[in-house]
Amino acid sequence: MVLINGSLIILLAFICYVVVRSILIGRNYRNKVQIYWLKEMIKFLFVIYISLVISVTLFPLPLGFQYEYENLLRNINIVPLVTIINNISQIGTAYDGDVLFMISLIVRNVGGNILLFMPLGFLAPIVWNKAKGLKSVTFLGLAVSITIEILQLLESFGGGWGRVTDIDDVICNVLGAVIGYFIYVFFSKTGEKFKISVITNLNA
């Protein structure tokens, strides 16, 4: 089995974005189109963020693995909140009764999935005009999360490969995107209220 490291994705995304964006910025500069450098930096951060999400959730990617349908069935949960509830019910019994470890495990799993998508909810409205509303951000978070879970499902075909497709991850991801969006709204309204040009220009 060959494992492809996720760092390659980040490097390729960095190179492709810098090349393509540099060409576009150069063209705008020649045409005397105003360039908002702060917004360009945020767009770059958004590309890096998406690359990191892909790297964390889908890599290392195994090549040359064998398909085992039994693993596929074991690694699927389509019942909302059942995994979280089951984990909570195991506090005090799992891991030789280590309560603190089990709680930290739940917090890392739930909190990690929420935090993972908060930047999406915050950055998407800045870099993409069609994602200015809550509905759009929620749909975007849902679409990205479901896509990741489907790809993880395909990876779980591999014998013994530890990918799990869980609806609870989707719920937490979407919640994170929504929280990130409300942080963006607060950020934007604060900029408008105090007439902070740096912030208002980002929404232009």
C-alpha positions in Angstrom: 0.0 0.0 0.0 1.2 3.5 -0.9 0.3 6.5 1.2 0.1 10.0 -0.3 0.9 12.7 2.2 -1.4 15.7 2.5 1.4 18.2 2.5 1.6 17.7 -1.3 -1.9 19.1 -1.6 -1.0 22.2 0.4 2.2 22.7 -1.7 0.3 22.2 -5.0 -2.5 24.5 -3.9 0.0 27.2 -2.9 1.9 27.0 -6.2 -1.2 27.0 -8.4 -2.9 29.8 -6.6 0.2 32.1 -6.5 0.8 31.6 -10.3 -2.8 32.1 -11.4 -3.6 34.9 -9.0 -0.3 36.7 -9.9 -1.3 36.7 -13.5 -4.7 38.1 -12.7 -3.3 40.8 -10.4 -0.8 41.7 -13.0 -3.5 42.1 -15.6 -5.6 44.3 -13.2 -2.6 46.4 -12.5 -1.9 47.1 -16.2 -5.6 48.0 -16.6 -5.3 50.3 -13.6 -7.9 48.4 -11.7 -7.7 49.0 -7.9 -6.3 46.1 -6.0 -7.2 45.5 -2.4 -4.1 43.8 -1.0 -5.7 42.9 2.3 -8.5 41.1 0.5 -5.9 39.3 -1.7 -4.2 38.1 1.5 -7.5 36.8 2.9 -8.2 35.0 -0.4 -4.8 33.4 -0.1 -5.4 32.4 3.5 -8.8 30.9 2.4 -7.0 28.7 -0.2 -4.5 27.6 2.4 -7.3 26.9 4.8 -9.2 24.7 2.3 -6.0 22.9 1.5 -5.4 22.2 5.2 -9.0 20.9 5.6 -8.5 18.5 2.8 -5.1 17.4 4.2 -6.5 16.8 7.7 -9.7 15.0 6.7 -8.7 13.0 3.6 -5.0 12.3 3.9 -2.8 10.3 4.0 -4.5 8.7 1.0 -3.9 5.0 0.5 -3.4 3.7 -3.0 -3.4 0.0 -3.9 -5.7 -1.1 -1.1 -8.2 -4.0 -1.2 -11.9 -3.5 -0.9 -13.7 -5.0 2.2 -17.4 -4.3 2.4 -17.6 -5.4 6.0 -15.4 -2.4 7.0 -17.6 -0.1 5.0 -20.7 -1.1 7.0 -18.9 -0.7 10.4 -17.7 2.8 9.5 -21.0 4.4 8.7 -23.4 6.2 11.0 -26.4 8.0 9.5 -28.4 8.4 12.8 -28.0 12.0 14.0 -26.2 12.5 17.4 -26.1 8.7 18.1 -22.2 8.7 18.2 -22.1 11.7 20.5 -24.7 10.2 22.8 -23.0 6.8 22.9 -19.7 8.4 23.7 -21.3 10.4 26.6 -22.9 7.2 27.9 -19.5 5.6 28.1 -18.1 8.2 30.4 -16.9 6.4 33.6 -16.8 3.0 31.9 -14.6 3.3 28.8 -10.8 3.4 29.0 -10.8 1.7 32.5 -13.2 4.4 33.9 -10.9 7.3 33.0 -13.5 10.0 33.1 -11.3 13.0 32.2 -9.8 11.2 29.2 -13.2 10.3 27.9 -14.5 13.8 28.3 -11.4 15.2 26.6 -11.9 12.8 23.8 -15.5 13.9 23.3 -14.6 17.6 23.5 -11.8 17.1 21.0 -14.0 15.3 18.5 -17.0 17.6 18.8 -15.1 20.8 19.3 -12.6 19.9 16.6 -15.3 19.4 14.0 -16.9 22.7 15.0 -13.6 24.6 15.0 -12.6 23.1 11.7 -15.4 24.8 9.8 -15.6 28.1 11.7 -13.0 29.7 9.3 -15.2 28.6 6.4 -18.2 30.5 7.8 -16.0 33.6 8.5 -13.9 33.7 5.3 -16.4 32.6 2.7 -18.5 35.8 2.8 -15.4 37.9 2.4 -14.0 36.0 -0.6 -17.3 35.1 -2.3 -20.1 37.5 -2.8 -22.7 34.8 -3.1 -21.9 33.6 0.4 -23.0 36.8 2.1 -26.1 35.3 3.7 -26.6 32.7 6.5 -28.5 30.4 4.1 -25.7 30.4 1.6 -23.0 29.8 4.3 -25.1 27.0 5.8 -25.5 25.3 2.5 -21.8 25.7 1.7 -20.8 24.2 5.0 -23.3 21.3 4.4 -22.0 20.7 0.9 -18.4 20.7 1.8 -18.9 18.5 4.9 -21.0 15.9 3.0 -18.4 15.8 0.2 -15.7 15.1 2.7 -17.8 12.4 4.4 -18.5 10.7 1.0 -14.8 10.7 0.2 -14.0 9.3 3.6 -16.6 6.6 2.9 -14.8 5.6 -0.3 -11.5 5.5 1.6 -13.1 3.2 4.2 -13.3 0.5 1.6 -9.7 -0.2 2.3 -9.0 -3.1 4.6 -8.6 -1.9 8.1 -8.4 1.8 7.0 -9.8 3.9 9.9 -12.0 6.4 8.1 -15.5 6.8 9.6 -18.5 8.4 7.9 -20.6 10.0 10.5 -23.6 12.3 10.3 -22.6 13.8 13.6 -19.4 15.2 12.0 -21.6 16.9 9.4 -23.8 18.4 12.1 -20.8 19.8 14.0 -19.2 21.0 10.8 -22.3 23.0 9.8 -22.6 24.4 13.3 -19.0 25.5 13.1 -19.7 27.3 9.7 -22.8 29.0 11.2 -20.8 30.2 14.2 -18.1 31.5 11.9 -20.7 33.3 9.9 -22.1 35.1 12.9 -18.5 36.1 13.9 -18.2 37.6 10.4 -21.5 39.5 10.8 -20.4 40.9 14.2 -17.0 41.8 12.6 -18.7 43.6 9.6 -21.3 45.5 11.7 -18.5 46.7 14.0 -16.6 48.0 11.1 -19.7 49.8 9.7 -20.6 51.2 13.1 -17.2 52.7 13.7 -16.5 53.4 10.1 -13.4 51.3 9.9 -12.4 51.5 6.3 -10.2 48.4 6.4 -13.2 46.3 7.3 -15.8 48.0 5.1 -13.4 47.6 2.1 -13.4 43.9 2.6 -17.1 43.7 2.0 -17.0 46.0 -1.0 
